[in-house]
Amino acid sequence: MLYHASPVPDIIRLVPHISNHGRPLVYFSSRPENTLVYLSNAVEKCCREKGFVHKGGYTKWGPYGFSGEGTLTLDEYYPDAITDTYKGVSGYIYAAEESEDIVPLEGIPFAFISEREVEVKGREFVPDAYSALMRAAEEGKIVITEYKDLSPAKLEWIAKTVKREYEEGSEEYRFFLRNKFAL
């Protein structure tokens, strides 16, 4: 089985949407825990909670990567970011069967894509994304690094990256960065 996470309930077919790769795709992982990070977008959540009116899609916020073994690593780029982004957020992990239309995504471990609609074969309700992430970390399925545990080099990289992204970012992304990084 392959997995896809969404806060949207009752999906019966996963439909490709324009993605970070510039073309309509549906994303999957062969590891359900890797999809948990997609249940909430910090940029969208911040804008909605603070009353920032925005039409259209939101910039994706993805402070995660993968270890050499392919384990998802999630870093807190600002204090309490994981709690702020995921606590109290619910959603679903949808399951789909592997098919010839679903192919590996180059460069991302355990990731797959489809350019076609994919039928949902099952779903699991996630009542609290934060609790699910913490449980996955306790089980060793993902690695979470809290802000207080980031190295000085990582903190310096974050500061430089945030400044650069602020200069280049969309209006709603700049709003998010100002609120979370005191720019």
C-alpha positions as CSV (number, residue, x, y, z in Angstrom):
1,M,0.0,0.0,0.0
2,L,1.0,3.6,-0.5
3,Y,-0.2,6.5,1.7
4,H,-1.3,10.1,1.2
5,A,-2.3,12.5,4.0
6,S,-4.9,15.3,3.9
7,P,-7.0,17.3,6.3
8,V,-9.9,16.9,3.8
9,P,-12.4,14.3,4.9
10,D,-14.2,11.6,2.7
11,I,-11.9,11.6,-0.3
12,I,-12.7,8.7,-2.6
13,R,-10.3,9.6,-5.4
14,L,-7.0,11.5,-5.1
15,V,-6.8,14.1,-7.8
16,P,-3.5,15.6,-9.1
17,H,-3.0,19.2,-8.1
18,I,-0.3,21.7,-9.1
19,S,2.7,20.9,-6.9
20,N,6.1,22.1,-5.9
21,H,7.3,20.3,-9.0
22,G,5.2,22.6,-11.2
23,R,2.8,20.0,-12.6
24,P,-0.3,18.3,-11.4
25,L,0.7,15.3,-9.2
26,V,-0.6,13.2,-6.3
27,Y,2.1,12.4,-3.8
28,F,2.5,9.2,-1.8
29,S,4.8,7.5,0.6
30,S,5.3,3.8,1.3
31,R,5.7,4.8,5.0
32,P,2.4,6.2,6.5
33,E,4.3,8.1,9.2
34,N,6.1,10.2,6.5
35,T,2.8,11.6,5.4
36,L,1.9,13.1,8.8
37,V,3.8,16.3,8.1
38,Y,1.2,17.1,5.3
39,L,-1.7,17.3,7.7
40,S,-1.0,20.9,8.5
41,N,0.8,23.8,6.7
42,A,2.3,26.3,9.2
43,V,2.0,29.1,6.7
44,E,-1.7,28.6,6.1
45,K,-2.4,28.0,9.8
46,C,-0.6,31.1,10.8
47,C,-2.4,33.3,8.3
48,R,-5.9,31.9,9.1
49,E,-5.4,32.2,12.9
50,K,-4.1,35.7,12.6
51,G,-6.8,36.9,10.2
52,F,-4.6,37.4,7.2
53,V,-6.9,37.4,4.2
54,H,-5.4,35.5,1.3
55,K,-6.9,34.1,-1.9
56,G,-5.3,31.2,-3.7
57,G,-2.8,28.6,-2.6
58,Y,-0.5,28.9,0.3
59,T,3.3,28.6,0.2
60,K,4.2,25.2,1.6
61,W,6.3,25.1,4.7
62,G,8.5,22.0,4.9
63,P,11.2,21.9,7.6
64,Y,11.9,18.3,7.1
65,G,14.3,16.1,5.2
66,F,15.6,12.6,5.3
67,S,18.5,10.8,7.1
68,G,21.0,8.7,5.1
69,E,18.7,5.7,5.8
70,G,15.7,7.5,4.5
71,T,14.1,8.2,7.8
72,L,12.0,11.4,7.9
73,T,13.7,14.2,10.0
74,L,11.6,17.1,11.2
75,D,13.3,20.2,12.6
76,E,11.8,23.0,14.7
77,Y,12.9,26.1,12.9
78,Y,11.4,28.3,15.7
79,P,10.5,27.6,19.3
80,D,7.4,25.3,19.6
81,A,7.0,25.2,15.9
82,I,5.8,21.5,15.9
83,T,3.3,22.1,18.6
84,D,2.1,25.3,16.9
85,T,1.7,23.7,13.6
86,Y,0.3,20.3,14.4
87,K,-1.3,20.2,17.9
88,G,-5.1,19.9,17.7
89,V,-5.0,19.4,13.9
90,S,-6.9,16.4,12.6
91,G,-6.9,14.7,9.2
92,Y,-6.7,11.5,7.4
93,I,-4.1,9.1,6.0
94,Y,-5.5,7.7,2.8
95,A,-4.3,4.3,1.4
96,A,-4.0,3.4,-2.3
97,E,-2.8,0.3,-4.0
98,E,0.4,0.4,-6.0
99,S,-0.1,0.5,-9.8
100,E,1.8,1.2,-12.9
101,D,0.5,4.8,-12.8
102,I,2.3,5.4,-9.5
103,V,6.1,5.8,-9.9
104,P,9.0,6.5,-7.6
105,L,9.8,10.2,-7.0
106,E,13.5,10.6,-7.8
107,G,15.5,11.9,-4.9
108,I,13.0,11.5,-2.1
109,P,13.1,8.2,-0.1
110,F,9.9,6.1,-0.1
111,A,8.1,8.8,-2.1
112,F,5.9,8.1,-5.2
113,I,3.9,10.3,-7.6
114,S,1.0,9.9,-10.0
115,E,-0.1,12.1,-12.8
116,R,-3.5,10.4,-12.8
117,E,-6.3,10.2,-10.3
118,V,-5.9,7.3,-7.8
119,E,-8.8,5.5,-6.1
120,V,-8.7,5.5,-2.3
121,K,-8.7,1.9,-0.8
122,G,-8.8,2.9,2.8
123,R,-8.3,5.7,5.3
124,E,-7.3,6.2,8.9
125,F,-8.5,9.2,10.9
126,V,-5.7,11.0,12.8
127,P,-7.4,13.0,15.6
128,D,-4.3,14.9,16.5
129,A,-1.3,15.2,14.1
130,Y,1.0,16.4,16.9
131,S,0.3,13.2,19.0
132,A,0.8,11.0,15.9
133,L,4.1,12.7,15.1
134,M,5.3,12.3,18.7
135,R,4.3,8.6,18.7
136,A,6.1,8.0,15.4
137,A,9.2,9.6,16.9
138,E,9.0,7.5,20.1
139,E,8.8,4.4,17.9
140,G,11.9,5.5,15.9
141,K,9.9,5.9,12.7
142,I,10.8,9.6,12.3
143,V,13.3,11.9,14.0
144,I,12.3,15.2,15.5
145,T,14.8,17.8,16.6
146,E,13.4,20.5,18.8
147,Y,14.6,24.1,18.3
148,K,16.6,24.1,21.6
149,D,18.6,21.1,20.3
150,L,19.5,22.5,16.9
151,S,23.2,23.1,16.3
152,P,24.6,26.7,16.0
153,A,25.4,25.9,12.3
154,K,21.8,24.9,11.7
155,L,20.4,28.0,13.5
156,E,22.7,30.2,11.4
157,W,21.5,28.4,8.2
158,I,17.9,29.0,9.3
159,A,18.5,32.7,9.9
160,K,20.1,33.2,6.5
161,T,17.5,31.1,4.7
162,V,14.6,32.9,6.3
163,K,16.0,36.3,5.3
164,R,16.5,35.2,1.8
165,E,13.1,33.6,1.5
166,Y,11.5,36.7,3.0
167,E,13.0,38.8,0.3
168,E,11.8,36.4,-2.4
169,G,8.5,35.3,-0.8
170,S,4.9,35.7,-1.6
171,E,2.8,38.1,0.5
172,E,1.3,35.4,2.7
173,Y,4.7,33.7,3.2
174,R,6.2,37.0,4.2
175,F,3.4,37.5,6.7
176,F,4.1,34.0,8.2
177,L,7.9,34.7,8.4
178,R,7.3,38.1,10.1
179,N,5.1,36.5,12.7
180,K,7.3,33.5,13.4
181,F,10.8,35.0,13.0
182,A,10.3,38.6,14.1
183,L,11.5,40.1,10.8
